[in-house]
Amino acid sequence: MVVAELAAGDVATEADFRRVVIEPCRPVVIRNLVGRWQAVRSARKSVGAIQDYLARLASDRPAEAFVGDPGLGGRYYYGESAGGFNFVRQPMSLPEALASIVDAIGKADAPTIYVGSLPTDSYLPGFAAENGLEIIPAAVRPRIWIGHPSIAACHHDNFDNLACVVAGERRFTLFSPDSIGDLYVGPIDHTLAGQPISLAAGADPDDPRYPRFAAIRGKALVTTLLPGDGIYIPKLWWHQVEATAPFNILVNYWWDSFAAGPDSPHTTMLLAMAAIAERPAAEREAWRAFFDHYVFRPAGHPLAHLPENQHGILAAGGQGRLRAIVMRLLRL
């Protein structure tokens, strides 16, 4: 299955982007979204040109690089021993990492390296000014990912994600949020880079440990992005990202398009897990009914049978009062 596609001109403004792309909560590829960027134009010339461009902007702020053996093939993953990984984290500046990545291109015995999720405002001051994107809020700041061929294990983000390819190619394989039960998700507190990953998506197709994955493998959405292309991935959509060229750069933006206050739904879920997950099955079902009624609202607003002026803390805009009650209860 393929991801829906638009042209950059179809979402020329922030309002267009929100209405056409964000509100449906489905992945969308936007071809040549950032093709005008100076970084993309440099990358299209040569690896040397984009290296020179980034080196001109780069600060010496310490970063953390993932470094693996040549045989790793860029598949950064868990290690053989419990609690370990198949790579090491090495501190180095962005200019050092960039030089190491470029110098190793084409060398079979060289390690595989990537640096990721670096805020450009800190590591590449001036990048955002020279490579702007008007369709997202100005407060949302870009991050950059640079490296050799790699496979980012199938994971989800708790924020909306707009990812833009600057150099190389990226293949995205996406699964909907309701696939979570068939993805065989790993630990939530021992992760490669912050988010839990699907163990099944990265395993052999016939791995007997993950029998339910076969039912959803054919439902994956797959697309390949070239330099200048972007993809919008709604929060909670699972995605595996493969960088397939010898040298790859991605810039992405994370934000919550529907934030209703300072609290994230993920934090709420963790608290619900602590309070509910180990209660008896019958009681969990009772709480499920209450969550459906008050939170997920399949039948509409829980107080729709009353005039709006009697909705109290459940009235529109009442999140602040609800939060105050919760914070007071948590302090008890």
Secondary structure, DSSP 8 states (H G I E B T S, - for coil): -B-EEEEGGGG-SHHHIIIIIITTT--EEEETTTTT-HHHHHHHH-HHHHHHHHHHH----EEEEEEE-GGGTTB--B-SSTT-BSSEEEEEEHHHHHHHHHHHTT-TTS-EEEEEEEEHHHHSTTHHHHS--TTS-TT---EEEEESSEEEEEE--SSEEEEEEEES-EEEEEE-GGGGGGS-B--SSS-SSSS-BBTTTTS-TT-TT-GGGHHHHTT-EEEEE-TT-EEEE-TT-EEEEEE-SSSEEEEEEEE-TT--SS--HHHHHHHHHHHHTTS-HHHHHHHHHHHIIIII-TTS-TTTTS-GGG-GGGSTTTHHHHHHHHHHHHT-
